[in-house]
Amino acid sequence: MTTKADIVKELYPEDLYGYAEKLTDGEIEVLQEVREALETHVRPVIAEYWENADFPFEAFKKVSEVGIMNNPKLYVDREGKRKPSELYTAFLYLELARFDASIATFYTVHGGLCYNTILIGGDDRQIEEFAPKLASFEWQGCFGLTEPDHGSDIAGGLATTARREGDNWILNGEKRWIGGADTADVIPIFARDVEDNRIKCFIVRKGAQGYEANPIPHKGSLRAIRNAHIKLEDVVVPETDRLANINGFGDVAKILVFTRADVSHIATGVTAGAFISALKYVKERDQFGRKLGGFQLVQEKLARMQANVVANIGYSVRLAELQETERPLMLNSSLAKMHNSLTMRETVAMAREVCGGNGITLESEVMRFFTDAEAIYTYEGTHEVNALIVGRELTGLGAFI
Ligand SMILES: Cc1cc2nc3c(=O)[nH]c(=O)nc-3n(C[C@H](O)[C@H](O)[C@H](O)COP(=O)(O)OP(=O)(O)OC[C@H]3O[C@@H](n4cnc5c(N)ncnc54)[C@H](O)[C@@H]3O)c2cc1C
């Protein structure tokens, strides 16, 4: 008889300690369907889209049709919840990112950043309007926080303004790096209320007058997702589309606690993907009359990569369990994002190295993981910013400024 342990071992052979056994049967079934959709529809086109700096919308649609956010199998014993379990979410990110980091990033912008913004920032009416359509992918979402002149210091520096005029707000400013913003239907924009100086969130809808989003050209990392530079010129947003529960950066941080955890899972997936690709390669290629995988120096790198994968999955899984509790902590998310990104960066470099020259072409998968890792290392809090958050908790001393 095939056991759950057998099934997850086949699905995630890199999960040496078998953490995936904690998933429910329904969650595993959904992840298996995601795998099939990725392999059937996205695999044949991903390298081409990466090279052409475009997102494979049609192919990804087949993945979303699995119901990755709203499949009833994900809600067994979760009555009244609007999100699948954090553990499933961690493995969904692992699944997507071990395949391709741009695909995982597109999903984190939509299902992580935008969706959590609505759930955490919206009132009941707003959640009812936006959440189901985002969960079914009828609407595409994004997340507009970072600005051209304010990245790491966005909390204090955010310069986009919101001015109230009767029942409307008028937005002015610029946003940078916003994933999917040129095609999104739901565009949460964080802006500073000129009246009380607080950061608030406004839902700009597709086609709004004065909203312009142009893809940033010449990216060398995450080429298969379009990141936009947004300009907002007197964009009118009705008061009914201001998210009711975001009234300061403290509320934005409540969203980032979750989405930073999501990105730590993406780092886990990229680590796994690079390792799997490199392992396959060294088992197939001969040099000096035998397989590359048969050399001691190569095996030492394989062992280190495998250890990094197990450590990252361990961080992701325990973090997911902690996220499921009443009070998720930024410390935990920052620690995992920092750790998993560091080991990811080390792993993709080793994976690239053991593939030699073929490791720098799209012929081998590791090239995508190698270059894409750089963006993941930087977004959702750079290494330094997450280290400073951990350092502040350890010492009680803020060292950002
Ligand atoms: C591919 C990609 C996708 C993204 N998607 C989105 C998105 O969808 N929505 C969104 O809102 N944002 C997005 N971002 C923005 C991302 O969150 C920022 O890039 C990130 O916060 C860093 O800001 P910055 O790039 O301006 O770097 P900077 O803040 O200019 O930092 C540059 C360097 O200085 C270091 N540094 C800064 N301050 C300190 C300090 N006090 N002490 C020590 N070192 C410091 C940083 O760690 C970094 O190494 C995305 C970015 C990328 C690259």
PDBQT file of the ligand as one rigid body, heavy atoms in Angstrom, charges set to zero:
ROOT
HETATM    1  C1  LIG A 501      12.215  42.162  -8.552  1.00  0.00    +0.000 C 
HETATM    2  C2  LIG A 501      11.648  43.033  -7.503  1.00  0.00    +0.000 A 
HETATM    3  C3  LIG A 501      10.262  42.986  -7.239  1.00  0.00    +0.000 A 
HETATM    4  C4  LIG A 501       9.702  43.843  -6.294  1.00  0.00    +0.000 A 
HETATM    5  N1  LIG A 501       8.340  43.867  -6.144  1.00  0.00    +0.000 NA
HETATM    6  C5  LIG A 501       7.754  44.823  -5.357  1.00  0.00    +0.000 A 
HETATM    7  C6  LIG A 501       6.328  44.958  -5.299  1.00  0.00    +0.000 A 
HETATM    8  O1  LIG A 501       5.585  44.205  -5.947  1.00  0.00    +0.000 OA
HETATM    9  N2  LIG A 501       5.816  45.936  -4.513  1.00  0.00    +0.000 N 
HETATM   10  C7  LIG A 501       6.604  46.769  -3.775  1.00  0.00    +0.000 A 
HETATM   11  O2  LIG A 501       6.058  47.644  -3.096  1.00  0.00    +0.000 OA
HETATM   12  N3  LIG A 501       7.958  46.671  -3.823  1.00  0.00    +0.000 NA
HETATM   13  C8  LIG A 501       8.560  45.724  -4.594  1.00  0.00    +0.000 A 
HETATM   14  N4  LIG A 501       9.935  45.622  -4.662  1.00  0.00    +0.000 N 
HETATM   15  C9  LIG A 501      10.767  46.589  -3.937  1.00  0.00    +0.000 C 
HETATM   16  C10 LIG A 501      11.620  45.983  -2.855  1.00  0.00    +0.000 C 
HETATM   17  O3  LIG A 501      10.867  45.710  -1.721  1.00  0.00    +0.000 OA
HETATM   18  C11 LIG A 501      12.800  46.944  -2.617  1.00  0.00    +0.000 C 
HETATM   19  O4  LIG A 501      13.666  46.794  -3.716  1.00  0.00    +0.000 OA
HETATM   20  C12 LIG A 501      13.538  46.683  -1.307  1.00  0.00    +0.000 C 
HETATM   21  O5  LIG A 501      12.733  47.060  -0.217  1.00  0.00    +0.000 OA
HETATM   22  C13 LIG A 501      14.875  47.441  -1.238  1.00  0.00    +0.000 C 
HETATM   23  O6  LIG A 501      14.726  48.773  -1.574  1.00  0.00    +0.000 OA
HETATM   24  P1  LIG A 501      15.711  49.435  -2.653  1.00  0.00    +0.000 P 
HETATM   25  O7  LIG A 501      15.758  48.529  -3.836  1.00  0.00    +0.000 OA
HETATM   26  O8  LIG A 501      15.250  50.819  -2.866  1.00  0.00    +0.000 OA
HETATM   27  O9  LIG A 501      17.146  49.385  -1.996  1.00  0.00    +0.000 OA
HETATM   28  P2  LIG A 501      17.768  50.467  -0.960  1.00  0.00    +0.000 P 
HETATM   29  O10 LIG A 501      16.820  50.672   0.158  1.00  0.00    +0.000 OA
HETATM   30  O11 LIG A 501      18.243  51.639  -1.718  1.00  0.00    +0.000 OA
HETATM   31  O12 LIG A 501      19.014  49.645  -0.413  1.00  0.00    +0.000 OA
HETATM   32  C14 LIG A 501      20.251  49.495  -1.123  1.00  0.00    +0.000 C 
HETATM   33  C15 LIG A 501      21.210  48.727  -0.236  1.00  0.00    +0.000 C 
HETATM   34  O13 LIG A 501      21.473  49.487   0.952  1.00  0.00    +0.000 OA
HETATM   35  C16 LIG A 501      21.198  48.682   2.096  1.00  0.00    +0.000 C 
HETATM   36  N5  LIG A 501      20.678  49.512   3.205  1.00  0.00    +0.000 N 
HETATM   37  C17 LIG A 501      19.591  50.353   3.176  1.00  0.00    +0.000 A 
HETATM   38  N6  LIG A 501      19.410  50.910   4.377  1.00  0.00    +0.000 NA
HETATM   39  C18 LIG A 501      20.362  50.385   5.200  1.00  0.00    +0.000 A 
HETATM   40  C19 LIG A 501      20.690  50.558   6.583  1.00  0.00    +0.000 A 
HETATM   41  N7  LIG A 501      19.977  51.360   7.383  1.00  0.00    +0.000 N 
HETATM   42  N8  LIG A 501      21.756  49.872   7.072  1.00  0.00    +0.000 NA
HETATM   43  C20 LIG A 501      22.471  49.037   6.278  1.00  0.00    +0.000 A 
HETATM   44  N9  LIG A 501      22.221  48.840   4.975  1.00  0.00    +0.000 NA
HETATM   45  C21 LIG A 501      21.167  49.502   4.435  1.00  0.00    +0.000 A 
HETATM   46  C22 LIG A 501      20.146  47.678   1.620  1.00  0.00    +0.000 C 
HETATM   47  O14 LIG A 501      20.111  46.546   2.471  1.00  0.00    +0.000 OA
HETATM   48  C23 LIG A 501      20.646  47.387   0.228  1.00  0.00    +0.000 C 
HETATM   49  O15 LIG A 501      21.682  46.437   0.286  1.00  0.00    +0.000 OA
HETATM   50  C24 LIG A 501      10.522  44.737  -5.582  1.00  0.00    +0.000 A 
HETATM   51  C25 LIG A 501      11.903  44.739  -5.827  1.00  0.00    +0.000 A 
HETATM   52  C26 LIG A 501      12.473  43.916  -6.758  1.00  0.00    +0.000 A 
HETATM   53  C27 LIG A 501      13.942  44.004  -7.029  1.00  0.00    +0.000 C 
ENDROOT
TORSDOF 0
